[in-house]
């Protein structure tokens, strides 16, 4: 797996290639993280895409010490700004201890293995439709249209089943576990 430092280095040398590495590694986890704040997958995807557009246009990569922290902080801040404007009552429901949710000690391999098993169990307990969509899109890396074609359903079904999957998994698991699985 490419490290964050390698991504930053590649961004400096070849912006297009580095950006692709960055996008491939972080797009889905950022969307999952944004879904913790905002119920609409479409809105979350728009916010995450805006973050990537800003990175393409203006980020000074030499000033980014912790790429993961920068990206997830950006998602959090954009999500909260969106909620302040569109759904101010929803802010009270959000758990603001997001940094605790994001990080696991990297040297605790036993804990990581346990959490991966916990995620696999939670995915296996999803309703069949949610499980199929989650496996195709999140774990299989298919685009919505590809998953819809493969599963014989509409794109709207894919979106709604994925949203339901995220909600069910987020209710059962700490977000860090889901991000850990998606990151692997």
C-alpha positions in Angstrom: 0.0 0.0 0.0 1.2 3.5 -0.8 2.0 5.6 2.2 0.8 9.2 2.7 4.4 10.5 2.3 4.7 8.6 -1.0 1.4 10.2 -2.2 2.6 13.7 -1.2 5.9 13.0 -3.0 4.1 11.8 -6.1 1.8 14.8 -6.0 4.9 17.1 -6.1 6.5 15.2 -9.0 3.4 14.2 -11.1 0.3 16.0 -9.9 -2.1 13.8 -12.0 -0.7 10.5 -10.9 -0.4 11.6 -7.2 -4.0 12.8 -7.3 -5.2 9.5 -8.6 -3.3 7.7 -5.7 -4.8 10.1 -3.2 -8.3 9.7 -4.6 -8.2 5.9 -4.9 -6.9 5.6 -1.3 -9.2 8.1 0.5 -12.4 8.8 -1.5 -14.5 5.9 -0.1 -13.2 6.2 3.5 -13.9 10.0 3.4 -17.5 9.3 2.2 -18.0 6.8 5.0 -16.7 9.3 7.5 -19.0 12.0 6.1 -22.0 9.7 6.4 -21.5 9.7 10.1 -22.6 13.4 10.0 -24.9 13.6 7.0 -27.6 11.1 6.1 -27.5 11.8 2.4 -24.8 9.9 0.5 -25.3 12.2 -2.5 -24.5 15.3 -0.3 -21.5 13.5 1.3 -20.1 12.6 -2.1 -20.5 16.2 -3.3 -18.7 17.5 -0.2 -15.9 15.0 -0.6 -15.6 15.8 -4.3 -15.4 19.5 -3.4 -12.5 18.7 -1.1 -10.7 16.9 -3.8 -11.3 19.8 -6.2 -9.7 22.2 -3.7 -6.8 19.9 -3.3 -6.3 19.8 -7.1 -6.6 23.6 -7.3 -4.8 25.0 -4.4 -3.2 22.7 -1.7 0.4 23.3 -0.9 1.5 19.7 -0.4 4.6 20.7 1.5 2.5 22.1 4.3 0.5 18.9 4.9 2.2 17.0 7.7 -0.6 14.4 8.3 -2.5 13.8 5.1 -5.1 11.5 6.7 -5.9 14.0 9.4 -6.1 16.9 6.9 -8.6 15.0 4.7 -10.8 13.8 7.5 -10.8 17.2 9.3 -11.8 18.7 6.0 -14.7 16.3 5.7 -15.8 16.9 9.3 -15.6 20.7 8.9 -17.5 20.7 5.6 -20.1 18.4 7.0 -20.6 20.6 10.1 -20.8 23.7 7.9 -23.4 22.0 5.7 -25.4 20.9 8.8 -25.3 24.4 10.3 -26.9 25.8 7.2 -29.3 23.0 6.3 -30.1 21.0 9.4 -29.2 23.0 12.6 -31.2 20.7 14.8 -29.1 17.6 13.7 -25.9 19.1 15.2 -27.0 18.1 18.7 -27.1 14.4 17.8 -23.5 14.2 16.5 -20.7 12.7 18.6 -17.9 15.2 18.4 -15.2 12.8 19.7 -14.3 12.0 16.1 -10.5 11.8 16.6 -11.0 9.0 19.1 -13.0 7.2 16.4 -10.4 7.7 13.7 -7.3 6.2 15.1 -6.2 2.9 16.4 -2.7 2.3 17.6 -0.9 0.9 14.5 1.3 -1.4 16.6 -1.7 -3.2 18.2 -2.1 -5.9 15.6 -4.2 -8.1 17.8 -6.8 -5.3 18.3 -6.8 -4.6 14.5 -7.4 -8.3 13.8 -10.3 -8.4 16.3 -11.9 -5.3 14.9 -11.7 -6.7 11.3 -13.5 -9.8 12.5 -16.1 -7.6 14.2 -16.6 -5.7 10.9 -16.9 -8.9 8.9 -19.5 -10.3 11.3 -21.5 -7.0 11.2 -21.4 -7.1 7.4 -22.6 -10.7 7.4 -25.5 -9.7 9.6 -26.7 -7.0 7.2 -30.0 -7.6 5.3 -29.2 -9.5 2.1 -29.7 -6.5 -0.3 -27.6 -4.2 1.9 -24.9 -6.9 2.2 -24.8 -7.4 -1.6 -24.6 -3.7 -2.4 -22.0 -3.1 0.4 -19.8 -5.9 -0.8 -20.0 -4.8 -4.5 -19.5 -1.1 -4.0 -17.3 -0.7 -0.9 -15.4 -4.0 -0.8 -15.5 -4.7 -4.5 -14.8 -1.2 -5.6 -17.5 -1.1 -8.2 -19.0 2.1 -9.4 -22.8 2.5 -8.7 -23.7 1.8 -12.3 -21.5 -1.3 -12.4 -23.0 -2.6 -9.1 -26.5 -1.9 -10.4 -25.8 -3.8 -13.6 -24.2 -6.7 -11.7 -27.0 -7.0 -9.1 -29.8 -6.3 -11.6 -31.2 -3.2 -9.7 -31.4 0.5 -10.2 -28.8 3.0 -9.2 -31.3 4.5 -6.7 -31.6 1.1 -5.1 -27.8 0.9 -4.9 -27.7 4.3 -3.2 -30.5 3.6 -0.8 -29.1 0.2 0.2 -25.6 1.6 0.6 -27.0 4.4 2.8 -28.9 1.9 4.9 -25.7 -0.3 5.1 -23.6 2.6 6.4 -26.3 3.5 8.9 -26.6 -0.1 10.2 -22.9 -0.6 10.4 -22.3 2.8 12.0 -24.9 1.9 14.6 -23.2 -1.4 15.4 -19.5 -0.4 15.1 -17.3 2.5 15.8 -16.4 4.3 12.7 -12.7 3.4 13.0 -13.5 -0.2 12.4 -15.3 0.5 9.2 -12.5 2.8 8.0 -9.9 0.2 8.9 -11.6 -2.4 6.8 -12.2 -0.1 3.8 -8.5 1.0 4.0 -7.2 -2.5 3.7 
